[in-house]
Amino acid sequence: MTLWQGRLQGGMAPELAALSISLPYDAVMAVDDIRGSHAHVDGLVLAGVLSDEEATAIHAALVQVEAELADGSFVASDADEDIHTAVERRVTEIAGEAGGKLHSGRSRNDQVATDLRLWSRRSLGAVAQRVVALQEVLLTRALEAGESYLPGYTHLQRAQPVLLAHHLAAHAWALGRDVDRLIDTIERLNVSPLGAGALAGSSIPLEPEAVAEALGFAHRFENSLDAVSDRDFVAEALFDVALLGVHLSRMGEEMVLWTSDEFGFCRLDDAFATGSSMLPQKKNADIAELSRGKAGRFIGNLTGLLATLKGLPLSYNRDLQEDKEPLFDSVEQVGLILDAMTGMYATATWNTETMELAADGPTVAAVDLAELLVKRGVPFRTAHAIVGGLVAESLSSASSFETLVRAHPELGDEGAALLASGVAVTNRLTPGGAGPQQVAEQLARLRRSLDDEARKIAQLPK
């Protein structure tokens, strides 16, 4: 039996059913559909459509259906096109004639939109919690790193030494912006579409504000056409995940490099690495590589949805069925990556001697020499040319860079002292920079930021 049996006779053609049925993937919204139906039932009581006895029967049936779904005893029917029809069909079987009144004043259009907002609200909140968990690990490892340092890179060329704590914190701050975006998206999507009907509302005197309040929404819809067709929040969620994925991909790329023999900055715990089916010596950073690979998938999900939405007239169109699979997929996959990356960073071992040796190359402190000249009144461009000339000379002659610096009349022993191991990393004085005092202050701010993020997530509607 279809939902439109009065207008169209017989069942769907198998070809249409194969294209149309979404139950295999939209079943993840079952708890949200049942929650929305509970609120709708109470709304129908307020509107005088349901008696208290009928409402009690439907509520009891919804509770039973939720239990059956949870314990796996729920049996889908061939006619169950999606989770919404499946729940309604089973409720009617349990509650009898009263169950047939459940869909009064409601369309699948506003029902689906409500379910998807409820699902997105709780699921994006869970993603945000996972991001904070990764940030917590990065902060912990940064605090553990102490005074350890490594080369900072631009263009993947050694640029200046930075504290390892500063480097790890950089990733934590970027992830903090992802948390902010997720929270903002949740706040924007927290609007109830229930009561918009198919597109124009209902002649039944429903009270959408009461239903919105019951479901924890901040507001009810303002325009019924917009309510059933709006998927901005799905696009926003997919963008949030895609940019989060880009940040995770960058972290993954870095760990692939750092764990290679060529860098040797890091060793992965065996539990968070894989081997080779052929090469006995291999230890592969698969989590890091998959974080790069998943980023492309997230970007594809976003662009695919935007392409779907761009040509749709108001209001609801069946094309919107294509909003769920990319959203469900991106949220699930980014959750897996976040958990795995959290474990990988928590258990990795830093090869600090190798890092520091790489950061102690004499020319890595070249800018400190130029700034020494600047502090003596030399224009920066002149200072840059002087130090650059010494670097070039050291590369083309038998004299070391340190020897040439010490012999230079404007640099001398004071300049050469800046090239000693571990000195340059202590010279950064700019707030927010990589110097020890600045990093200590930064980590204290990061601790407060993570506490603030956790507080905001805890206050999100459930």
Secondary structure, 3 states (H helix, E strand, C coil): CCCCCCCCCCCCCHHHHHHHCCHHHHHHHHHHHHHHHHHHHHHHHHCCCCCHHHHHHHHHHHHHHHHHHHHCCCCCCCCCCCHHHHHHHHHHHHHHHHHHHCCCCCCHHHHHHHHHHHHHHHHHHHHHHHHHHHHHHHHHHHHHHCCCEEEEEECCEEEEEEEHHHHHHHHHHHHHHHHHHHHHHHHHHCEECCCCCCCCCCCCCCCHHHHHHHCCCCEECCCHHHHHHCCHHHHHHHHHHHHHHHHHHHHHHHHHHHCCCCCCCEECCHHHCECCCCCCCCCECHHHHHHHHHHHHHHHHHHHHHHHHCCCCCCCCHHHHHHHHHHHHHHHHHHHHHHHHHHHHHHCEECHHHHHHHHCCHHHHHHHHHHHHHHCCCCHHHHHHHHHHHHHHHHHCCCCHHHHHHHCCCCHHHHHHCCCCCCHHHCCCCCCCCCHHHHHHHHHHHHHHHHHHHHHHHCCCC
